[in-house]
Amino acid sequence: MGVTERKEREKLEMRELITAAAMKMFLEDGYAKTSIRGIADAIEYSPGTIYLYFKDKDELLYEVQANAYGRLLDVFKKEATSTDPLKKLNQIARAYINFGLNNQELYDLMFIIRAPMNVDEELHKVNGANCLNFLIDCLTDCINKDLLRMNDVQQATLQIWSTVHGLVSLNLRCRLKIIVESEETVPQVLIKTMEDYLLAVTK
């Protein structure tokens, strides 16, 4: 390995080290309470080292979110494999709900807290795009085969996403206790609600 390749590898490793430490602290302490200095102390480097890779905490949050979206995409690819578009749509929705329930702090970082404000607006369109496109591709297939009552992909995407996101978010903010008696039944209730909704929009 040449000097250039070694330096590039070392830069990548340092970036991954910083991102991993930031994610751990964001999840354990919360984004607001985490500082660049705290992350630097955790990896035993100076804050200046982190600023060589990220201009501020917002840009670091964006990177953490990108990694989280990568995890969600991996879940989609693993669990939503049916060749039947409707079955695949159900698998995507189920995988999304389970991901949110099983990774509540991470889901909060991805979808609940305010988006990083100091990151280039064009980058916001990229972060999470692969996950969204996975859903869009499935819905496009459903609509092309005339399987849904909806015929506009954008509207269908907003409806499906907002439904599953709403279910996960209500649970994340402890708003389901008024109608769901047992915490243990939350996953079944959310998935059944989602399945009933998808059934209602299916031809």
VEXKOLVO-823224 format. One record per residue (C-alpha): residue in three letters; x, y, z. Coordinates in pm, whole numbers, plus 32768, in hexadecimal, padded with zeros to 4 digits. Layout:
BEGIN
ALAXYZ ...
//
This chain:
BEGIN
MET800080008000 GLY808981527F9B VAL80A482898075 THR7F72832A7FD5 GLU7E9781F78006 ARG7F0B81D5816F LYS7EBA834081BC GLU7D6183208120 ARG7D1E81E681EB GLU7D8E8294832A LYS7CA883BA82DE LEU7B8482D082A6 GLU7BCF821483E8 MET7BDF835984AD ARG7A9783D28417 GLU79F382888474 LEU7A83829B85D4 ILE79F683F98606 THR78A383998576 ALA78878262864E ALA78DD8326878A ALA77E58437872E MET76CE833D86F1 LYS771182958840 MET770583E088F9 PHE75D68462883A LEU751A83268897 GLU758B83198A03 ASP7594848A8A5F GLY74BA852C8957 TYR751E860E8838 ALA74F0875388F9 LYS75CF86E58A18 THR76E68660893C SER7804874888E1 ILE7923873487ED ARG7A1187458917 GLY795C862089BB ILE797D85508880 ALA7AEE85AF8868 ASP7B26854289D0 ALA7A7883F7898A ILE7B6783A1886E GLU7C938442891F TYR7CD885458814 SER7CC486BF8817 PRO7B88877487A0 GLY7C5F8802868A THR7C8786A685F9 ILE7B0E868085D9 TYR7AF587D3852D LEU7BE087518421 TYR7ACB866083BF PHE7986870F8421 LYS794888858427 ASP78568872854D LYS776C87928614 ASP765687B78511 GLU773187228401 LEU778F860984ED LEU761E85C58534 TYR75E385B383BD GLU76F384A983A4 VAL766083E484C6 GLN750983F48424 ALA759B837A82DA ASN76278248838C ALA74D8820B8432 TYR7421821B82E5 GLY751A811E8265 ARG74B38034837F LEU734480628329 LEU7389801B81BA ASP743D7EDA821B VAL73067E7382DF PHE72297EBA81B1 LYS73097DEB80CD LYS730C7CCB81C3 GLU719D7CC58225 ALA70E17D4D80F5 THR71367C4A7FEE SER6FE87BD97F60 THR6FBC7BE77DE7 ASP6E4C7C3B7E21 PRO6E3A7DBB7E34 LEU6D237DC37F38 LYS6DCC7CC38016 LYS6F117D837FF4 LEU6E5F7EC68056 ASN6DDF7E1D8190 GLN6F3C7D9A81D9 ILE6FCF7EF881B4 ALA6ECC7F8F829F ARG6EFA7E78839E ALA70757E99838D TYR705D801283BC ILE6F7E7FF484EE ASN70567EE7858D PHE71907FB3854A GLY70F580E085F4 LEU707F8016871F ASN71CC7F63874A ASN72A780978717 GLN71E681AE87BE GLU73078299880C LEU7397826886B1 TYR724282A38612 ASP722983E686D6 LEU737484588642 MET730283FA84E5 PHE71A0848084DA ILE713485408611 ILE723A86438669 ARG72628774858C ALA732E87348453 PRO749387BD845B MET7477892D83FE ASN75DD89768392 VAL75F68863828E ASP75E188B0811B GLU747588A380AD GLU74CD87BE7F8D LEU755C86BF8081 HIS740E86AF8137 LYS737686247FF8 VAL7478850D7FF2 ASN746B849B815C GLY7376837A8176 ALA732983828002 ASN737F82127FD3 CYS728281AC80DB LEU7177828A8043 ASN71C3820B7EE5 PHE719C80A57F5E LEU703780FB7FC1 ILE6FFA81C87E86 ASP706B80AC7DA4 CYS6F7A7FBD7E51 LEU6E5880B27E3D THR6EA380F87CD0 ASP6E8D7F857C8C CYS6D437F6F7D4A ILE6CAD80957C8C ASN6D27801C7B39 LYS6C7C7ED07B7C ASP6B3E7F827BEE LEU6B477EE97D4A LEU6B0180237E16 ARG69E7811F7E28 MET6AF2822D7E06 ASN6B8282837CB2 ASP6C7C83947D0A VAL6DCA83117D88 GLN6E24844B7E4A GLN6CD684537F00 ALA6CE682DE7F43 THR6E4583047FD2 LEU6DD9841D80B9 GLN6CAA835B8130 ILE6D6382178178 TRP6E9082BE8216 SER6DC383AB82ED THR6CED82898365 VAL6E0A81AD83DD HIS6ED082D8845D GLY6DA08352851C LEU6D6E820085C0 VAL6ED981E7862A SER6EE5835086A1 LEU6DAA83328775 ASN6E4B8211882A LEU6F9C82C08843 ARG6EF883E988F0 CYS6E26830889D4 ARG6CDB8377893B LEU6C4E8217890C LYS6C1881CC8A7B ILE6ABF82688A6B ILE6A4581608975 VAL6B3C803D8994 GLU6B227F9A8AE9 SER6C5C7EC18AE3 GLU6DB97F288A72 GLU6DF37DC489FC THR6CDA7DDE88FD VAL6D597F1F885A PRO6E127E738739 GLN6CE37D9D86E0 VAL6BF77EC786F8 LEU6CCF7FA28619 ILE6D067E958514 LYS6B947E378510 THR6B387FA784E6 MET6C2C7FC683C7 GLU6BAE7E888321 ASP6A447EFD833C TYR6AA2804A829D LEU6B587FA2817C LEU6A2F7EBB814C ALA694B7FEB8134 VAL6A1B8086801B THR6A3C7F417F5B LYS69547EF77E38 
//
